Amino acid sequence: MHGYSGDKQAYLTRLRRIEGQIRGLQRMVEDDAYCIDVLTQVSAATRALQAVALGLLEDHIGHCVADAINTGGPEAEEKVKEASAAIARLVRS
């Protein structure tokens, strides 16, 4: 079971909303919308994806990493490294 399982429907709803935003962006470009308007919508979609990513990261740390630490052993160290790498990827993006 993954850390986000309890919130799966909420994540799917948010991702579907973001998918709609992306389709809207495609329409804007097809319709030759003003550049700044397109960029504004790109920024909104980016922030929405970042919010999903942060929620997933929080769920991962609170569930997967915490469980591994409670169990101990090499899996705990691996989960912490995984979380650190995920945080580094988010910070770079």
PyMOL Python script that loads the backbone (N, CA, C, O; Angstrom):
from pymol import cmd

cmd.read_pdbstr("""\
ATOM      1  N   MET A   1       0.844  -1.188   0.000  1.00  0.00           N
ATOM      2  CA  MET A   1       0.000   0.000   0.000  1.00  0.00           C
ATOM      3  C   MET A   1       0.885   1.245   0.000  1.00  0.00           C
ATOM      4  O   MET A   1       1.836   1.343   0.775  1.00  0.00           O
ATOM      5  N   HIS A   2       0.562   2.184  -0.870  1.00  0.00           N
ATOM      6  CA  HIS A   2       1.348   3.413  -0.980  1.00  0.00           C
ATOM      7  C   HIS A   2       0.810   4.477  -0.023  1.00  0.00           C
ATOM      8  O   HIS A   2      -0.348   4.427   0.393  1.00  0.00           O
ATOM      9  N   GLY A   3       1.664   5.434   0.316  1.00  0.00           N
ATOM     10  CA  GLY A   3       1.283   6.478   1.247  1.00  0.00           C
ATOM     11  C   GLY A   3       0.119   7.334   0.784  1.00  0.00           C
ATOM     12  O   GLY A   3      -0.602   7.887   1.615  1.00  0.00           O
ATOM     13  N   TYR A   4      -0.081   7.455  -0.509  1.00  0.00           N
ATOM     14  CA  TYR A   4      -1.158   8.298  -1.029  1.00  0.00           C
ATOM     15  C   TYR A   4      -2.472   7.555  -1.184  1.00  0.00           C
ATOM     16  O   TYR A   4      -3.471   8.161  -1.570  1.00  0.00           O
ATOM     17  N   SER A   5      -2.501   6.268  -0.896  1.00  0.00           N
ATOM     18  CA  SER A   5      -3.699   5.454  -1.136  1.00  0.00           C
ATOM     19  C   SER A   5      -4.959   6.018  -0.493  1.00  0.00           C
ATOM     20  O   SER A   5      -6.038   5.956  -1.084  1.00  0.00           O
ATOM     21  N   GLY A   6      -4.833   6.558   0.692  1.00  0.00           N
ATOM     22  CA  GLY A   6      -5.996   7.120   1.372  1.00  0.00           C
ATOM     23  C   GLY A   6      -6.553   8.351   0.684  1.00  0.00           C
ATOM     24  O   GLY A   6      -7.738   8.658   0.813  1.00  0.00           O
ATOM     25  N   ASP A   7      -5.705   9.054  -0.044  1.00  0.00           N
ATOM     26  CA  ASP A   7      -6.101  10.279  -0.742  1.00  0.00           C
ATOM     27  C   ASP A   7      -6.141  10.093  -2.254  1.00  0.00           C
ATOM     28  O   ASP A   7      -6.121  11.070  -3.003  1.00  0.00           O
ATOM     29  N   LYS A   8      -6.196   8.855  -2.700  1.00  0.00           N
ATOM     30  CA  LYS A   8      -6.094   8.560  -4.127  1.00  0.00           C
ATOM     31  C   LYS A   8      -7.130   9.326  -4.946  1.00  0.00           C
ATOM     32  O   LYS A   8      -6.786   9.913  -5.972  1.00  0.00           O
ATOM     33  N   GLN A   9      -8.373   9.332  -4.519  1.00  0.00           N
ATOM     34  CA  GLN A   9      -9.431  10.026  -5.273  1.00  0.00           C
ATOM     35  C   GLN A   9      -9.159  11.521  -5.363  1.00  0.00           C
ATOM     36  O   GLN A   9      -9.379  12.133  -6.408  1.00  0.00           O
ATOM     37  N   ALA A  10      -8.685  12.107  -4.278  1.00  0.00           N
ATOM     38  CA  ALA A  10      -8.376  13.539  -4.294  1.00  0.00           C
ATOM     39  C   ALA A  10      -7.243  13.832  -5.282  1.00  0.00           C
ATOM     40  O   ALA A  10      -7.294  14.816  -6.020  1.00  0.00           O
ATOM     41  N   TYR A  11      -6.227  12.974  -5.288  1.00  0.00           N
ATOM     42  CA  TYR A  11      -5.126  13.167  -6.240  1.00  0.00           C
ATOM     43  C   TYR A  11      -5.616  13.015  -7.676  1.00  0.00           C
ATOM     44  O   TYR A  11      -5.247  13.802  -8.548  1.00  0.00           O
ATOM     45  N   LEU A  12      -6.441  12.011  -7.920  1.00  0.00           N
ATOM     46  CA  LEU A  12      -6.965  11.816  -9.275  1.00  0.00           C
ATOM     47  C   LEU A  12      -7.800  13.009  -9.718  1.00  0.00           C
ATOM     48  O   LEU A  12      -7.717  13.433 -10.871  1.00  0.00           O
ATOM     49  N   THR A  13      -8.604  13.552  -8.810  1.00  0.00           N
ATOM     50  CA  THR A  13      -9.411  14.731  -9.136  1.00  0.00           C
ATOM     51  C   THR A  13      -8.514  15.916  -9.493  1.00  0.00           C
ATOM     52  O   THR A  13      -8.762  16.622 -10.471  1.00  0.00           O
ATOM     53  N   ARG A  14      -7.474  16.124  -8.693  1.00  0.00           N
ATOM     54  CA  ARG A  14      -6.557  17.234  -8.957  1.00  0.00           C
ATOM     55  C   ARG A  14      -5.831  17.043 -10.281  1.00  0.00           C
ATOM     56  O   ARG A  14      -5.664  17.993 -11.046  1.00  0.00           O
ATOM     57  N   LEU A  15      -5.397  15.808 -10.552  1.00  0.00           N
ATOM     58  CA  LEU A  15      -4.691  15.539 -11.799  1.00  0.00           C
ATOM     59  C   LEU A  15      -5.603  15.704 -13.010  1.00  0.00           C
ATOM     60  O   LEU A  15      -5.156  16.160 -14.062  1.00  0.00           O
ATOM     61  N   ARG A  16      -6.860  15.341 -12.875  1.00  0.00           N
ATOM     62  CA  ARG A  16      -7.803  15.548 -13.982  1.00  0.00           C
ATOM     63  C   ARG A  16      -8.028  17.033 -14.232  1.00  0.00           C
ATOM     64  O   ARG A  16      -8.168  17.465 -15.376  1.00  0.00           O
ATOM     65  N   ARG A  17      -8.062  17.807 -13.158  1.00  0.00           N
ATOM     66  CA  ARG A  17      -8.208  19.250 -13.301  1.00  0.00           C
ATOM     67  C   ARG A  17      -6.991  19.833 -14.025  1.00  0.00           C
ATOM     68  O   ARG A  17      -7.131  20.697 -14.891  1.00  0.00           O
ATOM     69  N   ILE A  18      -5.807  19.359 -13.666  1.00  0.00           N
ATOM     70  CA  ILE A  18      -4.579  19.815 -14.325  1.00  0.00           C
ATOM     71  C   ILE A  18      -4.587  19.400 -15.792  1.00  0.00           C
ATOM     72  O   ILE A  18      -4.164  20.162 -16.662  1.00  0.00           O
ATOM     73  N   GLU A  19      -5.067  18.196 -16.060  1.00  0.00           N
ATOM     74  CA  GLU A  19      -5.182  17.733 -17.443  1.00  0.00           C
ATOM     75  C   GLU A  19      -6.073  18.685 -18.246  1.00  0.00           C
ATOM     76  O   GLU A  19      -5.776  18.996 -19.399  1.00  0.00           O
ATOM     77  N   GLY A  20      -7.148  19.138 -17.639  1.00  0.00           N
ATOM     78  CA  GLY A  20      -8.025  20.113 -18.289  1.00  0.00           C
ATOM     79  C   GLY A  20      -7.307  21.425 -18.537  1.00  0.00           C
ATOM     80  O   GLY A  20      -7.493  22.053 -19.579  1.00  0.00           O
ATOM     81  N   GLN A  21      -6.481  21.844 -17.575  1.00  0.00           N
ATOM     82  CA  GLN A  21      -5.706  23.075 -17.761  1.00  0.00           C
ATOM     83  C   GLN A  21      -4.768  22.931 -18.963  1.00  0.00           C
ATOM     84  O   GLN A  21      -4.621  23.862 -19.755  1.00  0.00           O
ATOM     85  N   ILE A  22      -4.146  21.777 -19.094  1.00  0.00           N
ATOM     86  CA  ILE A  22      -3.212  21.554 -20.195  1.00  0.00           C
ATOM     87  C   ILE A  22      -3.952  21.562 -21.530  1.00  0.00           C
ATOM     88  O   ILE A  22      -3.466  22.127 -22.510  1.00  0.00           O
ATOM     89  N   ARG A  23      -5.125  20.937 -21.567  1.00  0.00           N
ATOM     90  CA  ARG A  23      -5.926  20.983 -22.798  1.00  0.00           C
ATOM     91  C   ARG A  23      -6.307  22.428 -23.123  1.00  0.00           C
ATOM     92  O   ARG A  23      -6.307  22.827 -24.288  1.00  0.00           O
ATOM     93  N   GLY A  24      -6.627  23.205 -22.096  1.00  0.00           N
ATOM     94  CA  GLY A  24      -6.932  24.620 -22.299  1.00  0.00           C
ATOM     95  C   GLY A  24      -5.737  25.368 -22.863  1.00  0.00           C
ATOM     96  O   GLY A  24      -5.899  26.241 -23.716  1.00  0.00           O
ATOM     97  N   LEU A  25      -4.541  25.037 -22.397  1.00  0.00           N
ATOM     98  CA  LEU A  25      -3.326  25.647 -22.931  1.00  0.00           C
ATOM     99  C   LEU A  25      -3.149  25.310 -24.415  1.00  0.00           C
ATOM    100  O   LEU A  25      -2.773  26.165 -25.216  1.00  0.00           O
ATOM    101  N   GLN A  26      -3.425  24.063 -24.762  1.00  0.00           N
ATOM    102  CA  GLN A  26      -3.324  23.676 -26.171  1.00  0.00           C
ATOM    103  C   GLN A  26      -4.286  24.500 -27.025  1.00  0.00           C
ATOM    104  O   GLN A  26      -3.932  24.972 -28.106  1.00  0.00           O
ATOM    105  N   ARG A  27      -5.500  24.661 -26.524  1.00  0.00           N
ATOM    106  CA  ARG A  27      -6.484  25.467 -27.270  1.00  0.00           C
ATOM    107  C   ARG A  27      -6.024  26.910 -27.400  1.00  0.00           C
ATOM    108  O   ARG A  27      -6.183  27.529 -28.452  1.00  0.00           O
ATOM    109  N   MET A  28      -5.451  27.442 -26.325  1.00  0.00           N
ATOM    110  CA  MET A  28      -4.974  28.825 -26.374  1.00  0.00           C
ATOM    111  C   MET A  28      -3.923  28.996 -27.461  1.00  0.00           C
ATOM    112  O   MET A  28      -3.951  29.973 -28.209  1.00  0.00           O
ATOM    113  N   VAL A  29      -2.996  28.045 -27.548  1.00  0.00           N
ATOM    114  CA  VAL A  29      -1.952  28.132 -28.562  1.00  0.00           C
ATOM    115  C   VAL A  29      -2.564  27.958 -29.950  1.00  0.00           C
ATOM    116  O   VAL A  29      -2.221  28.690 -30.878  1.00  0.00           O
ATOM    117  N   GLU A  30      -3.470  26.992 -30.091  1.00  0.00           N
ATOM    118  CA  GLU A  30      -4.135  26.797 -31.386  1.00  0.00           C
ATOM    119  C   GLU A  30      -4.874  28.056 -31.824  1.00  0.00           C
ATOM    120  O   GLU A  30      -4.917  28.372 -33.013  1.00  0.00           O
ATOM    121  N   ASP A  31      -5.457  28.775 -30.866  1.00  0.00           N
ATOM    122  CA  ASP A  31      -6.236  29.977 -31.158  1.00  0.00           C
ATOM    123  C   ASP A  31      -5.381  31.248 -31.180  1.00  0.00           C
ATOM    124  O   ASP A  31      -5.911  32.356 -31.263  1.00  0.00           O
ATOM    125  N   ASP A  32      -4.056  31.083 -31.106  1.00  0.00           N
ATOM    126  CA  ASP A  32      -3.127  32.210 -31.131  1.00  0.00           C
ATOM    127  C   ASP A  32      -3.396  33.222 -30.015  1.00  0.00           C
ATOM    128  O   ASP A  32      -3.421  34.429 -30.256  1.00  0.00           O
ATOM    129  N   ALA A  33      -3.597  32.725 -28.803  1.00  0.00           N
ATOM    130  CA  ALA A  33      -3.816  33.601 -27.647  1.00  0.00           C
ATOM    131  C   ALA A  33      -2.553  34.429 -27.380  1.00  0.00           C
ATOM    132  O   ALA A  33      -1.451  34.072 -27.797  1.00  0.00           O
ATOM    133  N   TYR A  34      -2.749  35.525 -26.685  1.00  0.00           N
ATOM    134  CA  TYR A  34      -1.663  36.433 -26.330  1.00  0.00           C
ATOM    135  C   TYR A  34      -0.626  35.688 -25.479  1.00  0.00           C
ATOM    136  O   TYR A  34      -0.986  34.940 -24.571  1.00  0.00           O
ATOM    137  N   CYS A  35       0.656  35.897 -25.779  1.00  0.00           N
ATOM    138  CA  CYS A  35       1.756  35.167 -25.133  1.00  0.00           C
ATOM    139  C   CYS A  35       1.691  35.209 -23.601  1.00  0.00           C
ATOM    140  O   CYS A  35       1.851  34.186 -22.936  1.00  0.00           O
ATOM    141  N   ILE A  36       1.455  36.388 -23.061  1.00  0.00           N
ATOM    142  CA  ILE A  36       1.434  36.542 -21.608  1.00  0.00           C
ATOM    143  C   ILE A  36       0.284  35.744 -21.005  1.00  0.00           C
ATOM    144  O   ILE A  36       0.430  35.180 -19.921  1.00  0.00           O
ATOM    145  N   ASP A  37      -0.850  35.690 -21.686  1.00  0.00           N
ATOM    146  CA  ASP A  37      -1.980  34.899 -21.191  1.00  0.00           C
ATOM    147  C   ASP A  37      -1.626  33.416 -21.155  1.00  0.00           C
ATOM    148  O   ASP A  37      -1.974  32.714 -20.205  1.00  0.00           O
ATOM    149  N   VAL A  38      -0.936  32.942 -22.185  1.00  0.00           N
ATOM    150  CA  VAL A  38      -0.511  31.541 -22.227  1.00  0.00           C
ATOM    151  C   VAL A  38       0.487  31.276 -21.095  1.00  0.00           C
ATOM    152  O   VAL A  38       0.373  30.279 -20.382  1.00  0.00           O
ATOM    153  N   LEU A  39       1.451  32.163 -20.939  1.00  0.00           N
ATOM    154  CA  LEU A  39       2.449  32.000 -19.878  1.00  0.00           C
ATOM    155  C   LEU A  39       1.816  32.004 -18.494  1.00  0.00           C
ATOM    156  O   LEU A  39       2.255  31.267 -17.611  1.00  0.00           O
ATOM    157  N   THR A  40       0.800  32.816 -18.298  1.00  0.00           N
ATOM    158  CA  THR A  40       0.096  32.848 -17.023  1.00  0.00           C
ATOM    159  C   THR A  40      -0.547  31.498 -16.733  1.00  0.00           C
ATOM    160  O   THR A  40      -0.503  31.012 -15.603  1.00  0.00           O
ATOM    161  N   GLN A  41      -1.138  30.904 -17.745  1.00  0.00           N
ATOM    162  CA  GLN A  41      -1.773  29.597 -17.566  1.00  0.00           C
ATOM    163  C   GLN A  41      -0.737  28.489 -17.385  1.00  0.00           C
ATOM    164  O   GLN A  41      -0.976  27.539 -16.639  1.00  0.00           O
ATOM    165  N   VAL A  42       0.401  28.597 -18.053  1.00  0.00           N
ATOM    166  CA  VAL A  42       1.486  27.633 -17.850  1.00  0.00           C
ATOM    167  C   VAL A  42       1.946  27.690 -16.393  1.00  0.00           C
ATOM    168  O   VAL A  42       2.173  26.658 -15.761  1.00  0.00           O
ATOM    169  N   SER A  43       2.079  28.896 -15.877  1.00  0.00           N
ATOM    170  CA  SER A  43       2.496  29.075 -14.488  1.00  0.00           C
ATOM    171  C   SER A  43       1.484  28.451 -13.525  1.00  0.00           C
ATOM    172  O   SER A  43       1.869  27.815 -12.544  1.00  0.00           O
ATOM    173  N   ALA A  44       0.205  28.631 -13.802  1.00  0.00           N
ATOM    174  CA  ALA A  44      -0.841  28.058 -12.947  1.00  0.00           C
ATOM    175  C   ALA A  44      -0.794  26.530 -12.976  1.00  0.00           C
ATOM    176  O   ALA A  44      -0.935  25.888 -11.936  1.00  0.00           O
ATOM    177  N   ALA A  45      -0.599  25.949 -14.147  1.00  0.00           N
ATOM    178  CA  ALA A  45      -0.519  24.495 -14.269  1.00  0.00           C
ATOM    179  C   ALA A  45       0.727  23.968 -13.558  1.00  0.00           C
ATOM    180  O   ALA A  45       0.685  22.919 -12.915  1.00  0.00           O
ATOM    181  N   THR A  46       1.818  24.690 -13.676  1.00  0.00           N
ATOM    182  CA  THR A  46       3.057  24.299 -13.009  1.00  0.00           C
ATOM    183  C   THR A  46       2.871  24.297 -11.497  1.00  0.00           C
ATOM    184  O   THR A  46       3.287  23.357 -10.820  1.00  0.00           O
ATOM    185  N   ARG A  47       2.248  25.346 -10.968  1.00  0.00           N
ATOM    186  CA  ARG A  47       2.005  25.417  -9.517  1.00  0.00           C
ATOM    187  C   ARG A  47       1.087  24.292  -9.058  1.00  0.00           C
ATOM    188  O   ARG A  47       1.279  23.733  -7.979  1.00  0.00           O
ATOM    189  N   ALA A  48       0.093  23.960  -9.872  1.00  0.00           N
ATOM    190  CA  ALA A  48      -0.822  22.870  -9.524  1.00  0.00           C
ATOM    191  C   ALA A  48      -0.075  21.544  -9.475  1.00  0.00           C
ATOM    192  O   ALA A  48      -0.297  20.747  -8.563  1.00  0.00           O
ATOM    193  N   LEU A  49       0.801  21.296 -10.435  1.00  0.00           N
ATOM    194  CA  LEU A  49       1.597  20.063 -10.424  1.00  0.00           C
ATOM    195  C   LEU A  49       2.551  20.037  -9.237  1.00  0.00           C
ATOM    196  O   LEU A  49       2.749  18.988  -8.624  1.00  0.00           O
ATOM    197  N   GLN A  50       3.136  21.171  -8.910  1.00  0.00           N
ATOM    198  CA  GLN A  50       4.023  21.236  -7.754  1.00  0.00           C
ATOM    199  C   GLN A  50       3.268  20.924  -6.467  1.00  0.00           C
ATOM    200  O   GLN A  50       3.806  20.265  -5.578  1.00  0.00           O
ATOM    201  N   ALA A  51       2.038  21.387  -6.362  1.00  0.00           N
ATOM    202  CA  ALA A  51       1.234  21.102  -5.178  1.00  0.00           C
ATOM    203  C   ALA A  51       0.950  19.602  -5.061  1.00  0.00           C
ATOM    204  O   ALA A  51       0.984  19.045  -3.964  1.00  0.00           O
ATOM    205  N   VAL A  52       0.672  18.955  -6.189  1.00  0.00           N
ATOM    206  CA  VAL A  52       0.472  17.499  -6.184  1.00  0.00           C
ATOM    207  C   VAL A  52       1.760  16.808  -5.761  1.00  0.00           C
ATOM    208  O   VAL A  52       1.735  15.894  -4.936  1.00  0.00           O
ATOM    209  N   ALA A  53       2.875  17.237  -6.318  1.00  0.00           N
ATOM    210  CA  ALA A  53       4.161  16.624  -5.988  1.00  0.00           C
ATOM    211  C   ALA A  53       4.480  16.768  -4.505  1.00  0.00           C
ATOM    212  O   ALA A  53       4.942  15.816  -3.876  1.00  0.00           O
ATOM    213  N   LEU A  54       4.242  17.934  -3.949  1.00  0.00           N
ATOM    214  CA  LEU A  54       4.513  18.135  -2.523  1.00  0.00           C
ATOM    215  C   LEU A  54       3.598  17.273  -1.650  1.00  0.00           C
ATOM    216  O   LEU A  54       4.032  16.744  -0.626  1.00  0.00           O
ATOM    217  N   GLY A  55       2.356  17.134  -2.049  1.00  0.00           N
ATOM    218  CA  GLY A  55       1.443  16.272  -1.310  1.00  0.00           C
ATOM    219  C   GLY A  55       1.885  14.819  -1.348  1.00  0.00           C
ATOM    220  O   GLY A  55       1.863  14.128  -0.330  1.00  0.00           O
ATOM    221  N   LEU A  56       2.288  14.360  -2.528  1.00  0.00           N
ATOM    222  CA  LEU A  56       2.781  12.985  -2.655  1.00  0.00           C
ATOM    223  C   LEU A  56       4.045  12.779  -1.831  1.00  0.00           C
ATOM    224  O   LEU A  56       4.213  11.740  -1.193  1.00  0.00           O
ATOM    225  N   LEU A  57       4.922  13.757  -1.845  1.00  0.00           N
ATOM    226  CA  LEU A  57       6.154  13.663  -1.063  1.00  0.00           C
ATOM    227  C   LEU A  57       5.838  13.590   0.433  1.00  0.00           C
ATOM    228  O   LEU A  57       6.419  12.785   1.160  1.00  0.00           O
ATOM    229  N   GLU A  58       4.927  14.426   0.872  1.00  0.00           N
ATOM    230  CA  GLU A  58       4.526  14.404   2.284  1.00  0.00           C
ATOM    231  C   GLU A  58       3.931  13.045   2.662  1.00  0.00           C
ATOM    232  O   GLU A  58       4.241  12.500   3.721  1.00  0.00           O
ATOM    233  N   ASP A  59       3.078  12.505   1.791  1.00  0.00           N
ATOM    234  CA  ASP A  59       2.502  11.189   2.043  1.00  0.00           C
ATOM    235  C   ASP A  59       3.584  10.109   2.064  1.00  0.00           C
ATOM    236  O   ASP A  59       3.543   9.199   2.891  1.00  0.00           O
ATOM    237  N   HIS A  60       4.540  10.215   1.160  1.00  0.00           N
ATOM    238  CA  HIS A  60       5.626   9.230   1.098  1.00  0.00           C
ATOM    239  C   HIS A  60       6.447   9.246   2.381  1.00  0.00           C
ATOM    240  O   HIS A  60       6.747   8.197   2.952  1.00  0.00           O
ATOM    241  N   ILE A  61       6.801  10.430   2.821  1.00  0.00           N
ATOM    242  CA  ILE A  61       7.606  10.537   4.042  1.00  0.00           C
ATOM    243  C   ILE A  61       6.799  10.065   5.247  1.00  0.00           C
ATOM    244  O   ILE A  61       7.311   9.338   6.098  1.00  0.00           O
ATOM    245  N   GLY A  62       5.539  10.480   5.314  1.00  0.00           N
ATOM    246  CA  GLY A  62       4.708  10.124   6.465  1.00  0.00           C
ATOM    247  C   GLY A  62       4.344   8.658   6.531  1.00  0.00           C
ATOM    248  O   GLY A  62       4.054   8.145   7.611  1.00  0.00           O
ATOM    249  N   HIS A  63       4.353   7.976   5.408  1.00  0.00           N
ATOM    250  CA  HIS A  63       3.947   6.574   5.393  1.00  0.00           C
ATOM    251  C   HIS A  63       5.125   5.654   5.080  1.00  0.00           C
ATOM    252  O   HIS A  63       5.562   4.890   5.940  1.00  0.00           O
ATOM    253  N   CYS A  64       5.627   5.724   3.880  1.00  0.00           N
ATOM    254  CA  CYS A  64       6.659   4.783   3.419  1.00  0.00           C
ATOM    255  C   CYS A  64       7.969   4.937   4.192  1.00  0.00           C
ATOM    256  O   CYS A  64       8.536   3.952   4.664  1.00  0.00           O
ATOM    257  N   VAL A  65       8.442   6.165   4.316  1.00  0.00           N
ATOM    258  CA  VAL A  65       9.705   6.402   5.008  1.00  0.00           C
ATOM    259  C   VAL A  65       9.542   6.116   6.498  1.00  0.00           C
ATOM    260  O   VAL A  65      10.401   5.474   7.102  1.00  0.00           O
ATOM    261  N   ALA A  66       8.452   6.584   7.092  1.00  0.00           N
ATOM    262  CA  ALA A  66       8.228   6.345   8.525  1.00  0.00           C
ATOM    263  C   ALA A  66       8.133   4.857   8.825  1.00  0.00           C
ATOM    264  O   ALA A  66       8.704   4.391   9.811  1.00  0.00           O
ATOM    265  N   ASP A  67       7.424   4.104   7.995  1.00  0.00           N
ATOM    266  CA  ASP A  67       7.328   2.651   8.202  1.00  0.00           C
ATOM    267  C   ASP A  67       8.688   1.984   8.087  1.00  0.00           C
ATOM    268  O   ASP A  67       9.017   1.105   8.884  1.00  0.00           O
ATOM    269  N   ALA A  68       9.476   2.389   7.108  1.00  0.00           N
ATOM    270  CA  ALA A  68      10.802   1.803   6.925  1.00  0.00           C
ATOM    271  C   ALA A  68      11.705   2.118   8.115  1.00  0.00           C
ATOM    272  O   ALA A  68      12.473   1.264   8.557  1.00  0.00           O
ATOM    273  N   ILE A  69      11.612   3.334   8.629  1.00  0.00           N
ATOM    274  CA  ILE A  69      12.433   3.705   9.783  1.00  0.00           C
ATOM    275  C   ILE A  69      12.015   2.900  11.013  1.00  0.00           C
ATOM    276  O   ILE A  69      12.863   2.448  11.782  1.00  0.00           O
ATOM    277  N   ASN A  70      10.723   2.725  11.193  1.00  0.00           N
ATOM    278  CA  ASN A  70      10.248   1.925  12.323  1.00  0.00           C
ATOM    279  C   ASN A  70      10.711   0.481  12.228  1.00  0.00           C
ATOM    280  O   ASN A  70      10.995  -0.149  13.246  1.00  0.00           O
ATOM    281  N   THR A  71      10.789  -0.048  11.008  1.00  0.00           N
ATOM    282  CA  THR A  71      11.248  -1.416  10.788  1.00  0.00           C
ATOM    283  C   THR A  71      12.759  -1.503  10.941  1.00  0.00           C
ATOM    284  O   THR A  71      13.285  -2.495  11.445  1.00  0.00           O
ATOM    285  N   GLY A  72      13.453  -0.459  10.503  1.00  0.00           N
ATOM    286  CA  GLY A  72      14.912  -0.408  10.595  1.00  0.00           C
ATOM    287  C   GLY A  72      15.587  -1.162   9.475  1.00  0.00           C
ATOM    288  O   GLY A  72      14.939  -1.631   8.539  1.00  0.00           O
ATOM    289  N   GLY A  73      16.876  -1.270   9.582  1.00  0.00           N
ATOM    290  CA  GLY A  73      17.645  -2.008   8.592  1.00  0.00           C
ATOM    291  C   GLY A  73      17.975  -1.190   7.364  1.00  0.00           C
ATOM    292  O   GLY A  73      17.751   0.020   7.334  1.00  0.00           O
ATOM    293  N   PRO A  74      18.512  -1.857   6.342  1.00  0.00           N
ATOM    294  CA  PRO A  74      18.952  -1.154   5.127  1.00  0.00           C
ATOM    295  C   PRO A  74      17.796  -0.509   4.359  1.00  0.00           C
ATOM    296  O   PRO A  74      18.003   0.474   3.647  1.00  0.00           O
ATOM    297  N   GLU A  75      16.589  -1.048   4.494  1.00  0.00           N
ATOM    298  CA  GLU A  75      15.443  -0.449   3.796  1.00  0.00           C
ATOM    299  C   GLU A  75      15.186   0.972   4.295  1.00  0.00           C
ATOM    300  O   GLU A  75      14.813   1.845   3.511  1.00  0.00           O
ATOM    301  N   ALA A  76      15.382   1.206   5.583  1.00  0.00           N
ATOM    302  CA  ALA A  76      15.172   2.536   6.144  1.00  0.00           C
ATOM    303  C   ALA A  76      16.122   3.540   5.501  1.00  0.00           C
ATOM    304  O   ALA A  76      15.718   4.632   5.100  1.00  0.00           O
ATOM    305  N   GLU A  77      17.376   3.154   5.413  1.00  0.00           N
ATOM    306  CA  GLU A  77      18.376   4.039   4.813  1.00  0.00           C
ATOM    307  C   GLU A  77      18.036   4.308   3.346  1.00  0.00           C
ATOM    308  O   GLU A  77      18.175   5.433   2.867  1.00  0.00           O
ATOM    309  N   GLU A  78      17.593   3.276   2.641  1.00  0.00           N
ATOM    310  CA  GLU A  78      17.231   3.411   1.225  1.00  0.00           C
ATOM    311  C   GLU A  78      16.044   4.365   1.044  1.00  0.00           C
ATOM    312  O   GLU A  78      16.051   5.193   0.133  1.00  0.00           O
ATOM    313  N   LYS A  79      15.037   4.252   1.899  1.00  0.00           N
ATOM    314  CA  LYS A  79      13.852   5.118   1.795  1.00  0.00           C
ATOM    315  C   LYS A  79      14.215   6.574   2.064  1.00  0.00           C
ATOM    316  O   LYS A  79      13.684   7.470   1.408  1.00  0.00           O
ATOM    317  N   VAL A  80      15.098   6.822   3.004  1.00  0.00           N
ATOM    318  CA  VAL A  80      15.533   8.189   3.294  1.00  0.00           C
ATOM    319  C   VAL A  80      16.288   8.755   2.097  1.00  0.00           C
ATOM    320  O   VAL A  80      16.087   9.911   1.726  1.00  0.00           O
ATOM    321  N   LYS A  81      17.163   7.939   1.485  1.00  0.00           N
ATOM    322  CA  LYS A  81      17.893   8.393   0.294  1.00  0.00           C
ATOM    323  C   LYS A  81      16.931   8.684  -0.851  1.00  0.00           C
ATOM    324  O   LYS A  81      17.089   9.670  -1.570  1.00  0.00           O
ATOM    325  N   GLU A  82      15.933   7.819  -1.016  1.00  0.00           N
ATOM    326  CA  GLU A  82      14.913   8.026  -2.052  1.00  0.00           C
ATOM    327  C   GLU A  82      14.192   9.356  -1.859  1.00  0.00           C
ATOM    328  O   GLU A  82      14.012  10.122  -2.806  1.00  0.00           O
ATOM    329  N   ALA A  83      13.783   9.618  -0.621  1.00  0.00           N
ATOM    330  CA  ALA A  83      13.068  10.860  -0.315  1.00  0.00           C
ATOM    331  C   ALA A  83      13.968  12.070  -0.557  1.00  0.00           C
ATOM    332  O   ALA A  83      13.517  13.082  -1.092  1.00  0.00           O
ATOM    333  N   SER A  84      15.227  11.971  -0.168  1.00  0.00           N
ATOM    334  CA  SER A  84      16.170  13.071  -0.388  1.00  0.00           C
ATOM    335  C   SER A  84      16.354  13.351  -1.867  1.00  0.00           C
ATOM    336  O   SER A  84      16.413  14.508  -2.282  1.00  0.00           O
ATOM    337  N   ALA A  85      16.445  12.290  -2.667  1.00  0.00           N
ATOM    338  CA  ALA A  85      16.594  12.459  -4.113  1.00  0.00           C
ATOM    339  C   ALA A  85      15.342  13.101  -4.715  1.00  0.00           C
ATOM    340  O   ALA A  85      15.438  13.946  -5.605  1.00  0.00           O
ATOM    341  N   ALA A  86      14.183  12.701  -4.229  1.00  0.00           N
ATOM    342  CA  ALA A  86      12.931  13.281  -4.721  1.00  0.00           C
ATOM    343  C   ALA A  86      12.858  14.764  -4.372  1.00  0.00           C
ATOM    344  O   ALA A  86      12.432  15.576  -5.193  1.00  0.00           O
ATOM    345  N   ILE A  87      13.265  15.112  -3.177  1.00  0.00           N
ATOM    346  CA  ILE A  87      13.273  16.521  -2.757  1.00  0.00           C
ATOM    347  C   ILE A  87      14.238  17.310  -3.647  1.00  0.00           C
ATOM    348  O   ILE A  87      13.922  18.421  -4.073  1.00  0.00           O
ATOM    349  N   ALA A  88      15.402  16.746  -3.925  1.00  0.00           N
ATOM    350  CA  ALA A  88      16.378  17.432  -4.782  1.00  0.00           C
ATOM    351  C   ALA A  88      15.804  17.660  -6.179  1.00  0.00           C
ATOM    352  O   ALA A  88      16.007  18.723  -6.766  1.00  0.00           O
ATOM    353  N   ARG A  89      15.094  16.674  -6.708  1.00  0.00           N
ATOM    354  CA  ARG A  89      14.483  16.848  -8.045  1.00  0.00           C
ATOM    355  C   ARG A  89      13.420  17.953  -8.015  1.00  0.00           C
ATOM    356  O   ARG A  89      13.323  18.749  -8.949  1.00  0.00           O
ATOM    357  N   LEU A  90      12.637  17.998  -6.957  1.00  0.00           N
ATOM    358  CA  LEU A  90      11.613  19.041  -6.864  1.00  0.00           C
ATOM    359  C   LEU A  90      12.217  20.429  -6.734  1.00  0.00           C
ATOM    360  O   LEU A  90      11.707  21.392  -7.307  1.00  0.00           O
ATOM    361  N   VAL A  91      13.290  20.527  -5.990  1.00  0.00           N
ATOM    362  CA  VAL A  91      13.942  21.831  -5.799  1.00  0.00           C
ATOM    363  C   VAL A  91      14.551  22.323  -7.111  1.00  0.00           C
ATOM    364  O   VAL A  91      14.541  23.522  -7.390  1.00  0.00           O
ATOM    365  N   ARG A  92      15.076  21.405  -7.912  1.00  0.00           N
ATOM    366  CA  ARG A  92      15.684  21.796  -9.184  1.00  0.00           C
ATOM    367  C   ARG A  92      14.645  22.183 -10.225  1.00  0.00           C
ATOM    368  O   ARG A  92      14.940  22.953 -11.139  1.00  0.00           O
ATOM    369  N   SER A  93      13.445  21.660 -10.097  1.00  0.00           N
ATOM    370  CA  SER A  93      12.443  21.937 -11.140  1.00  0.00           C
ATOM    371  C   SER A  93      11.734  23.251 -10.944  1.00  0.00           C
ATOM    372  O   SER A  93      10.869  23.612 -11.743  1.00  0.00           O
TER     373      SER A  93
END
""", "prot")
cmd.dss("prot")
cmd.show_as("cartoon", "prot")
cmd.util.cbc("prot")
cmd.orient("prot")
